Amino acid sequence: MGTAATTAKNKWNKENLDHYHLTLPKGKKPKYMEAAKKLDYGDFSKLIVAAVDEKLEGEGINIGE
């Protein structure tokens, strides 16, 4: 078993986050990650969420928070 901090982090993640496995064409991941940093998203996941939200909003689909 991990440390108390790891256990607490894993518990928080399980209760507050959904996980989705994303498959990308070979070689795209580092390029997307670099773009996310350049655009100040911090990480690739935040860029993906922002892009999907923007696309849905543009299509008139509101999924809420």
DAFEN-V869648 format. One record per pair of residues at least 4 apart in sequence whose ideal C-beta (glycine too) atoms are under 8 Angstrom apart, sorted by sequence separation. I is the first residue (numbers start at 0). J is the second residue. D is the distance in Angstrom with one decimal. If there is no record, write none. Layout:
i:I j:J d:D
i:I j:J d:D
//
This chain:
i:1 j:5 d:3.4
i:2 j:6 d:7.0
i:3 j:7 d:6.2
i:4 j:8 d:6.3
i:5 j:9 d:6.2
i:6 j:10 d:6.4
i:7 j:11 d:6.4
i:8 j:12 d:6.3
i:9 j:13 d:6.3
i:10 j:14 d:6.4
i:11 j:15 d:5.8
i:12 j:16 d:5.0
i:23 j:27 d:4.5
i:26 j:30 d:7.1
i:27 j:31 d:5.8
i:28 j:32 d:6.2
i:29 j:33 d:6.2
i:30 j:34 d:6.4
i:31 j:35 d:6.4
i:32 j:36 d:6.8
i:33 j:37 d:6.4
i:34 j:38 d:6.1
i:36 j:40 d:7.4
i:41 j:45 d:5.5
i:42 j:46 d:7.4
i:43 j:47 d:6.4
i:44 j:48 d:6.4
i:45 j:49 d:6.2
i:46 j:50 d:6.2
i:47 j:51 d:6.3
i:48 j:52 d:6.1
i:49 j:53 d:6.2
i:50 j:54 d:6.4
i:51 j:55 d:6.3
i:52 j:56 d:6.1
i:53 j:57 d:6.3
i:54 j:58 d:6.5
i:56 j:60 d:7.2
i:1 j:6 d:5.6
i:23 j:28 d:5.2
i:35 j:40 d:4.3
i:36 j:41 d:7.4
i:40 j:45 d:4.2
i:55 j:60 d:4.2
i:56 j:61 d:7.2
i:0 j:6 d:7.0
i:35 j:41 d:7.1
i:40 j:46 d:4.3
i:55 j:61 d:7.6
i:35 j:42 d:6.0
i:55 j:62 d:6.2
i:1 j:9 d:7.5
i:23 j:31 d:7.2
i:35 j:43 d:4.9
i:38 j:46 d:6.7
i:40 j:49 d:6.5
i:32 j:42 d:7.5
i:35 j:45 d:6.8
i:52 j:62 d:7.8
i:32 j:43 d:4.8
i:35 j:46 d:4.0
i:31 j:43 d:5.5
i:34 j:46 d:7.0
i:28 j:43 d:7.5
i:31 j:46 d:7.0
i:21 j:47 d:7.2
//
